[in-house]
Amino acid sequence: MANTASAKKAARQAVKRRARNASQRSELRTAIKDVRKAIEAGDKAAAKTLFQKSVSTIDSIADKDIMHKNTAARHKSRLSAAIKAMA
């Protein structure tokens, strides 16, 4: 347990950061899942639309260092390839 005032404040800040990061990570997973569902359903138009929205979400989260940029690029690449393979 934190003893000094600065350590207590750092602990409070860590809790807030963790909650924010968890929320955004959840938003990311949902966006990816929505695209995957559209791909599995065979709806290419919906998949493309959802992909555009998910790319925005993925990039935003990568910019905030919640996810590494290469991991974000890999997710985008694989989703894009899956949509192209639907043709």
C-alpha positions in Angstrom: 0.0 0.0 0.0 1.2 3.5 -0.8 2.5 5.6 2.1 3.5 8.9 0.6 1.1 11.4 -0.8 2.7 11.2 -4.2 2.5 7.4 -4.2 -1.2 7.6 -3.2 -1.9 10.0 -6.1 0.0 7.8 -8.5 -2.1 4.8 -7.4 -5.3 6.8 -8.0 -4.2 7.9 -11.4 -3.2 4.3 -12.3 -6.8 3.1 -11.4 -8.3 5.8 -13.7 -5.8 5.0 -16.5 -6.5 1.3 -16.2 -10.3 1.8 -16.4 -9.9 4.1 -19.5 -7.6 1.6 -21.2 -9.9 -1.3 -20.5 -12.8 0.5 -21.9 -11.0 1.4 -25.1 -9.6 -2.1 -25.5 -13.1 -3.4 -25.2 -14.3 -1.0 -27.9 -11.5 -2.2 -30.1 -12.4 -5.9 -29.6 -16.0 -5.1 -30.4 -15.1 -3.3 -33.6 -13.0 -6.2 -34.8 -15.7 -8.7 -33.8 -18.4 -6.8 -35.7 -16.3 -7.0 -38.9 -15.6 -10.7 -38.4 -19.4 -11.3 -38.0 -20.2 -9.5 -41.2 -17.5 -11.5 -43.0 -18.9 -14.8 -41.7 -22.4 -13.7 -42.7 -21.1 -13.1 -46.2 -22.3 -9.5 -46.3 -19.4 -7.8 -48.1 -20.9 -4.3 -48.2 -21.5 -4.3 -44.5 -18.1 -5.8 -43.9 -16.5 -2.9 -45.8 -18.5 -0.3 -44.0 -17.7 -1.8 -40.6 -14.0 -2.2 -41.6 -13.7 1.5 -42.3 -15.1 2.3 -38.8 -12.9 -0.3 -37.2 -9.8 1.1 -38.9 -10.5 4.4 -37.3 -10.9 2.8 -33.9 -7.8 0.7 -34.3 -5.6 3.6 -35.3 -6.9 5.7 -32.5 -6.1 3.1 -29.9 -2.6 2.5 -31.5 -1.9 6.2 -31.2 -2.7 6.1 -27.5 -0.2 3.3 -27.0 -2.9 0.9 -25.7 -1.9 -1.4 -28.6 1.4 -1.5 -30.4 1.3 0.1 -33.9 2.5 -3.2 -35.6 -0.3 -5.1 -33.8 -2.8 -2.6 -35.1 -1.4 -2.9 -38.6 -1.6 -6.7 -38.4 -5.3 -6.5 -37.4 -6.1 -4.1 -40.2 -4.2 -6.2 -42.7 -5.9 -9.5 -41.7 -9.4 -8.0 -41.7 -8.7 -6.4 -45.1 -7.5 -9.7 -46.6 -10.5 -11.5 -45.2 -12.8 -9.0 -46.9 -10.9 -9.2 -50.2 -11.1 -13.0 -50.0 -14.9 -12.8 -50.0 -15.1 -11.9 -53.7 
